[in-house]
Amino acid sequence: MIHFVLHDAKDTVAVVVVEGVKAGMALNGWIMDEDRMTRLEALQDIPIGHKVALADMAAGDTVIKYGIDMGRVVAPIQAGQHAHVHNIKTKRW
């Protein structure tokens, strides 16, 4: 089963594509551009459609999704944690 999807192997977040992701679950992810799988442990519950962090990130780091800059980290994030508006903000304002 695929739990999350990312486009580029350099992405730092991926989209959860199933319901019921709970802390402690082993997750399978599909890297679309390379048509290969990757694995990650969920450190928190993550709702469908939300992002999971693929790498540890510090405040001020750039978040990469779909191979592009999609914002900056405002609170530390560990790989496997829920990445959303509480720890990522746009750089536009």
C-alpha positions in Angstrom: 0.0 0.0 0.0 1.2 3.5 -0.8 0.7 6.0 2.1 2.4 9.1 0.7 3.5 10.5 -2.7 6.3 12.8 -3.7 7.3 14.0 -7.1 11.1 14.5 -6.7 13.5 12.6 -4.6 14.8 16.0 -3.3 11.4 16.9 -1.9 11.5 17.5 1.9 7.7 16.8 2.3 5.2 14.5 0.7 1.4 14.3 0.6 -0.3 11.6 2.6 -2.8 9.9 0.3 -4.6 7.5 2.7 -6.8 8.0 5.8 -5.7 6.6 9.1 -2.0 7.4 9.3 -1.1 7.1 13.0 2.0 7.7 15.0 4.3 4.7 14.9 3.1 3.4 11.5 5.6 2.3 8.9 4.7 4.2 5.8 5.4 3.4 2.1 6.0 6.3 -0.3 6.2 6.5 -4.0 8.7 8.8 -5.7 6.9 9.6 -9.0 9.8 11.0 -11.0 11.9 7.9 -10.4 9.1 5.4 -10.1 10.6 3.9 -6.9 9.5 3.4 -3.3 10.8 4.8 -0.1 9.9 4.1 3.6 9.4 6.3 6.6 7.9 6.0 10.1 5.1 8.4 11.1 6.0 10.2 14.3 2.5 11.8 14.5 -1.0 11.2 13.3 -1.3 12.8 9.8 -4.6 13.5 8.1 -5.1 12.5 4.4 -4.1 15.4 2.1 -1.7 16.8 4.6 2.1 16.7 4.4 4.6 14.4 6.1 8.2 15.6 6.6 10.8 13.5 4.8 13.8 15.1 6.4 14.6 16.9 9.7 14.3 20.7 9.1 15.2 23.6 11.3 13.4 27.0 11.6 14.4 29.0 8.5 14.9 26.0 6.2 13.2 26.0 2.8 10.5 23.3 2.3 10.6 21.6 -1.1 7.5 20.0 -2.6 7.0 19.0 -6.3 10.7 20.0 -6.7 10.0 23.7 -5.9 10.3 26.0 -2.9 6.9 26.0 -1.2 7.7 27.9 2.0 9.9 28.1 5.1 10.0 26.2 8.3 8.9 28.3 11.3 9.3 25.5 14.0 11.6 22.5 13.9 10.2 19.5 12.1 11.5 15.9 12.3 11.3 13.4 9.5 7.9 11.6 10.0 6.1 14.5 11.6 3.0 16.3 10.4 4.2 19.3 8.2 1.4 22.0 8.0 0.5 25.6 8.8 1.7 25.2 12.4 5.3 24.7 11.3 5.5 25.9 7.7 4.6 29.4 6.3 4.7 30.9 2.9 7.6 33.2 2.0 5.2 35.7 0.3 4.4 37.6 3.5 
